[in-house]
Amino acid sequence: MLPLLETEMFSSVASTISDAAIAIKSNKNTLMLLAAPSIAGVLSIAPIEAAMLDSGLPYRRRFRMAEPSNGSWVHIMGPSMEAGPNFISGPPRLTISGRIVEGLQGSSGDFRRGPLTTVAQAHALAQMISPSGTRVKRLRPWMISGNWMHSALDNTYDPVYTALRDFLHNQSLVRVVPLPEVEEPELSLVPWIDELALDAVRSRWQELDIEGRARAISNLMKPGVFGSNSSTARLEELGWHRIMGLGWKRDLASQVIDAGKLWKQNSAIIASNLLADSLISKGTVPSLKSED
């Protein structure tokens, strides 16, 4: 599998993350994994924890706002920080924050810029710690989730999101499918679509040719183009490019909504641990209790 750090997106952070991974793998002491009790914090911590488990390395995780103190640690910063990763050795201490990087190359040869989130960087670190780890690979589809939740996709086209999506698809780690092919989509993401109308499209989906499918999805999504606050880029992802990990029934965007519901039903700390445990053990968001 192609190392993430060898791709253009990660070139500006590759040496820092590589150095940190080498030091973490040789570290004999317990590594503290620290992040805020938020969805982004959990999605950043989970792949690193998976790598530690796959490699049999000692660690502890904590979801809290406090700064780390003594010992070895990886600290996930909040979304307001965009300084990129910073590593200090002896003992290994890695701070991960987002960074604006070059994504895909445009038709005119120029590189377009977008956010390399803490989630994506955490997956690159996890892959370096445990290149063939089962848990790490199972979590890989979530690498794109930080960009999905980032506001860049609401403001304009996010080339890093697209590059990550294409990378996952080319590595056969996800399927990119249109909305009618998602078994259990979260319809609150597309509130203008009537469930019966979606079911009607699904019932004849296999009979439709490419043009017929394109027309059916366009009809489903058209009200959202004129009546929602979502950007064109996000609407395209919701209608035509749903991210499905292997064996998933719900796409990534739908599961992000499910994850948010955990925080409505539990304290932030409990929700964070529930989400982290489920991602690491199953690769998906936990089943939700009824909200009635």
Backbone torsions as a table, in degrees:
resi	resn	phi	psi	omega
1	MET	NA	134.2	-177.9
2	LEU	-62.9	125.6	177.2
3	PRO	-64.1	135.5	179.7
4	LEU	-59.5	-35.8	-176.4
5	LEU	-69.1	-9.5	176.8
6	GLU	-92.6	-1.4	178.0
7	THR	-87.9	158.1	-177.0
8	GLU	-60.0	-36.7	-177.6
9	MET	-57.8	-35.6	-173.1
10	PHE	-98.3	6.0	-172.8
11	SER	-60.9	-35.5	-176.7
12	SER	-76.6	-14.2	-179.2
13	VAL	-117.7	-1.5	-171.0
14	ALA	-60.1	-47.0	-175.3
15	SER	-66.2	-39.1	-179.9
16	THR	-65.6	-47.9	-179.0
17	ILE	-67.3	-38.5	178.3
18	SER	-63.1	-45.0	178.4
19	ASP	-60.9	-41.7	-179.8
20	ALA	-64.5	-42.1	-178.9
21	ALA	-63.0	-43.4	179.3
22	ILE	-60.7	-44.2	-178.9
23	ALA	-67.7	-39.4	179.9
24	ILE	-65.1	-40.6	-178.8
25	LYS	-66.0	-29.6	-179.3
26	SER	-96.2	-3.8	-178.9
27	ASN	-74.3	130.1	-177.9
28	LYS	-92.7	-13.4	-177.2
29	ASN	-92.7	166.0	-180.0
30	THR	-70.1	129.8	-179.8
31	LEU	-93.1	128.8	175.8
32	MET	-88.6	126.4	173.5
33	LEU	-104.0	118.9	-171.3
34	LEU	-129.4	130.7	176.6
35	ALA	-153.4	161.5	174.5
36	ALA	-66.0	150.8	179.2
37	PRO	-77.1	68.4	-177.9
38	SER	-132.4	167.2	179.1
39	ILE	-61.3	-45.5	179.3
40	ALA	-62.9	-38.4	178.3
41	GLY	-62.3	-43.8	179.5
42	VAL	-66.3	-44.6	-178.2
43	LEU	-65.4	-21.5	176.1
44	SER	-86.2	-38.6	-179.5
45	ILE	-71.9	-39.8	-170.5
46	ALA	-55.0	-48.0	-178.7
47	PRO	-65.6	-33.0	178.4
48	ILE	-68.9	-43.3	177.1
49	GLU	-61.8	-40.5	177.7
50	ALA	-59.9	-41.0	179.5
51	ALA	-66.4	-38.7	178.6
52	MET	-64.3	-41.2	178.1
53	LEU	-66.2	-44.8	-179.7
54	ASP	-62.3	-31.1	-177.5
55	SER	-95.0	-4.8	-179.5
56	GLY	68.5	31.6	-179.4
57	LEU	-96.6	143.1	-178.6
58	PRO	-74.4	138.0	179.7
59	TYR	-157.5	166.1	167.6
60	ARG	-135.9	151.7	175.2
61	ARG	-120.3	148.2	177.4
62	ARG	-142.1	130.1	173.4
63	PHE	-104.5	101.8	-179.5
64	ARG	-160.8	164.9	-177.4
65	MET	-86.9	-14.1	-174.8
66	ALA	-65.1	151.4	175.3
67	GLU	-74.9	148.2	175.4
68	PRO	-69.4	157.6	-178.7
69	SER	-117.9	-109.0	-176.2
70	ASN	-82.7	167.6	173.9
71	GLY	88.2	-163.9	-179.2
72	SER	-98.9	140.6	-178.8
73	TRP	-158.7	159.8	165.8
74	VAL	-121.8	122.4	-175.7
75	HIS	-115.6	119.7	178.3
76	ILE	-89.7	122.2	-178.7
77	MET	-87.7	164.7	-179.2
78	GLY	-77.2	173.0	-174.1
79	PRO	-67.8	-16.8	-179.4
80	SER	-76.5	-15.0	-178.6
81	MET	-93.2	131.7	-179.3
82	GLU	-136.2	40.3	-178.8
83	ALA	-90.6	-7.6	-177.0
84	GLY	81.4	-174.3	-177.4
85	PRO	-77.7	149.8	175.7
86	ASN	-136.7	127.9	-175.1
87	PHE	-124.1	135.6	174.4
88	ILE	-126.3	131.3	-178.6
89	SER	-94.7	163.3	172.3
90	GLY	64.9	72.2	-6.3
91	PRO	-78.1	162.8	-178.3
92	PRO	-63.9	127.5	177.8
93	ARG	-137.6	115.1	-176.2
94	LEU	-119.8	125.6	172.3
95	THR	-105.8	128.0	179.6
96	ILE	-114.9	121.0	172.2
97	SER	-132.4	162.6	-177.7
98	GLY	-64.8	166.4	179.8
99	ARG	-155.1	142.9	175.2
100	ILE	-86.3	124.1	-175.9
101	VAL	-132.3	172.3	175.6
102	GLU	-82.2	134.5	-179.6
103	GLY	-105.2	-115.0	-179.1
104	LEU	-78.7	154.2	176.3
105	GLN	-86.7	130.3	-179.7
106	GLY	-74.2	171.4	-177.9
107	SER	-63.6	-26.1	179.5
108	SER	-88.7	2.7	178.3
109	GLY	95.6	-6.9	-179.4
110	ASP	-82.9	149.3	176.9
111	PHE	-93.4	136.3	-179.3
112	ARG	-99.3	141.3	-170.9
113	ARG	-101.5	148.1	179.0
114	GLY	-160.5	176.2	-175.6
115	PRO	-82.5	129.6	167.6
116	LEU	-97.4	102.2	-169.3
117	THR	-78.7	168.6	175.7
118	THR	-61.4	-30.8	179.4
119	VAL	-65.2	-48.4	-180.0
120	ALA	-62.6	-43.0	179.3
121	GLN	-64.6	-36.9	178.7
122	ALA	-63.5	-37.6	177.8
123	HIS	-67.7	-36.9	176.8
124	ALA	-64.5	-41.8	177.0
125	LEU	-63.3	-44.6	-179.6
126	ALA	-60.8	-41.0	179.7
127	GLN	-64.7	-35.7	178.5
128	MET	-70.7	-36.3	179.5
129	ILE	-70.9	-42.7	-176.8
130	SER	-136.9	82.1	-173.5
131	PRO	-59.3	-32.7	-177.2
132	SER	-115.9	18.5	-177.4
133	GLY	-64.6	134.7	-178.8
134	THR	-64.2	-46.4	-178.9
135	ARG	-65.3	-41.0	-179.3
136	VAL	-61.1	-45.7	-179.3
137	LYS	-65.9	-39.7	-179.5
138	ARG	-62.7	-31.5	-179.2
139	LEU	-84.8	-10.5	-171.1
140	ARG	-54.8	-36.1	178.3
141	PRO	-55.8	-25.7	-178.5
142	TRP	-75.4	-6.0	178.0
143	MET	-55.3	-30.9	-176.4
144	ILE	-84.2	-10.0	-171.2
145	SER	-65.5	-33.0	178.8
146	GLY	-62.2	-40.6	178.1
147	ASN	-71.8	-32.1	176.7
148	TRP	-63.0	-38.4	-178.6
149	MET	-83.1	-12.5	-176.1
150	HIS	-74.9	146.2	-178.0
151	SER	-68.2	-15.5	-179.0
152	ALA	-57.4	-34.2	-178.3
153	LEU	-72.9	-16.8	177.1
154	ASP	-88.4	-23.8	-175.7
155	ASN	-91.7	-36.0	-176.4
156	THR	-165.6	-178.9	174.6
157	TYR	-63.3	131.4	179.5
158	ASP	-105.0	103.4	-176.7
159	PRO	-67.8	-27.2	178.9
160	VAL	-70.5	-41.3	175.8
161	TYR	-56.9	-47.5	-178.8
162	THR	-63.4	-41.2	180.0
163	ALA	-65.3	-41.2	177.3
164	LEU	-64.8	-42.5	178.5
165	ARG	-60.9	-45.1	-179.7
166	ASP	-66.7	-37.3	178.1
167	PHE	-61.5	-49.0	-179.7
168	LEU	-61.1	-41.3	-179.5
169	HIS	-67.4	-43.5	-179.2
170	ASN	-66.7	-26.9	177.7
171	GLN	-88.7	6.3	179.0
172	SER	59.4	33.2	178.4
173	LEU	-95.9	-17.8	177.0
174	VAL	-141.7	160.9	165.1
175	ARG	-106.6	140.6	175.5
176	VAL	-109.8	110.7	-169.1
177	VAL	-128.6	156.7	173.8
178	PRO	-74.7	161.7	-176.2
179	LEU	-50.0	-44.9	-177.5
180	PRO	-62.7	-16.5	-179.7
181	GLU	-92.7	0.5	175.1
182	VAL	-87.0	126.5	-174.1
183	GLU	-67.9	-42.7	-176.2
184	GLU	-134.5	70.6	-178.9
185	PRO	-75.8	153.0	174.7
186	GLU	-85.9	107.9	-173.2
187	LEU	-77.7	-9.4	175.5
188	SER	-67.0	-18.2	175.7
189	LEU	-73.4	-23.8	179.9
190	VAL	-131.7	65.8	-170.6
191	PRO	-64.5	-15.4	178.9
192	TRP	-79.4	-10.4	-178.6
193	ILE	-90.4	124.5	176.4
194	ASP	-78.3	134.5	-176.8
195	GLU	-60.6	-36.1	178.6
196	LEU	-66.3	-35.8	178.2
197	ALA	-67.2	-39.5	177.8
198	LEU	-65.9	-41.2	178.3
199	ASP	-63.2	-35.6	179.4
200	ALA	-65.9	-39.9	177.1
201	VAL	-65.4	-43.6	179.9
202	ARG	-59.8	-38.6	-174.9
203	SER	-64.1	-25.1	-179.5
204	ARG	-117.6	12.7	-175.1
205	TRP	-59.0	-44.7	-176.8
206	GLN	-68.3	-20.3	-179.1
207	GLU	-86.9	-15.4	-174.9
208	LEU	-83.3	143.0	172.1
209	ASP	-83.2	-176.8	-176.1
210	ILE	-60.0	-43.7	-179.9
211	GLU	-65.8	-39.8	179.7
212	GLY	-65.2	-39.7	178.0
213	ARG	-66.1	-42.6	179.1
214	ALA	-61.2	-41.6	180.0
215	ARG	-66.7	-40.3	-179.5
216	ALA	-64.2	-44.3	179.8
217	ILE	-67.1	-40.4	179.1
218	SER	-59.3	-41.1	178.6
219	ASN	-65.4	-37.5	177.9
220	LEU	-67.5	-38.7	-172.5
221	MET	-90.1	-17.5	-173.4
222	LYS	-54.8	-43.7	179.1
223	PRO	-59.6	-30.4	179.6
224	GLY	-70.6	-29.0	179.4
225	VAL	-63.4	-38.1	-176.3
226	PHE	-99.8	-19.3	-171.9
227	GLY	-120.1	7.8	179.0
228	SER	-120.6	167.3	178.4
229	ASN	-93.8	2.0	-178.9
230	SER	-72.5	146.3	177.3
231	SER	-70.6	161.5	177.0
232	THR	-59.5	-40.2	-179.2
233	ALA	-61.4	-43.8	-179.6
234	ARG	-70.1	-37.5	177.6
235	LEU	-62.7	-37.5	177.8
236	GLU	-63.1	-40.3	179.1
237	GLU	-67.7	-39.8	-178.6
238	LEU	-69.5	-31.7	-177.5
239	GLY	-93.4	-39.9	-169.3
240	TRP	-115.5	-21.7	-170.6
241	HIS	-130.3	58.0	176.9
242	ARG	-73.5	136.5	-178.1
243	ILE	-91.9	121.7	-179.4
244	MET	-123.6	116.5	171.9
245	GLY	-72.6	164.9	-178.1
246	LEU	-64.0	124.6	179.2
247	GLY	83.7	0.9	-180.0
248	TRP	-75.3	146.7	170.5
249	LYS	-100.9	-27.6	178.1
250	ARG	-113.9	139.0	-178.9
251	ASP	-73.1	171.4	-175.8
252	LEU	-62.0	-44.9	-179.3
253	ALA	-60.4	-40.4	178.9
254	SER	-65.9	-39.2	-179.8
255	GLN	-70.3	-29.2	174.5
256	VAL	-63.2	-39.4	175.7
257	ILE	-63.6	-43.7	177.7
258	ASP	-59.0	-41.0	179.7
259	ALA	-61.4	-40.5	179.0
260	GLY	-62.0	-31.7	179.4
261	LYS	-67.6	-26.1	176.8
262	LEU	-60.0	-35.5	-179.2
263	TRP	-73.6	-21.5	176.3
264	LYS	-79.2	-26.3	-175.6
265	GLN	-97.0	-15.6	-173.9
266	ASN	-141.0	168.0	170.8
267	SER	-65.3	162.2	-177.6
268	ALA	-61.0	-39.6	-178.9
269	ILE	-67.1	-47.2	179.7
270	ILE	-62.9	-44.8	179.7
271	ALA	-60.5	-42.0	-179.6
272	SER	-61.7	-44.8	-179.2
273	ASN	-69.6	-37.1	176.9
274	LEU	-61.8	-44.9	-179.0
275	LEU	-67.1	-45.0	-179.7
276	ALA	-61.2	-45.4	-178.6
277	ASP	-62.1	-41.6	-178.4
278	SER	-69.1	-42.5	179.6
279	LEU	-62.0	-43.9	-176.6
280	ILE	-70.8	-37.4	-176.9
281	SER	-85.1	-32.2	-174.0
282	LYS	-122.4	-20.7	-177.9
283	GLY	84.4	6.5	-178.5
284	THR	-137.8	168.1	176.3
285	VAL	-72.8	142.5	-177.6
286	PRO	-65.2	153.6	174.3
287	SER	-62.9	141.9	-174.6
288	LEU	-97.0	146.8	171.0
289	LYS	-74.1	161.5	175.3
290	SER	-63.7	140.6	179.4
291	GLU	-91.9	4.3	-179.7
292	ASP	-68.0	NA	NA
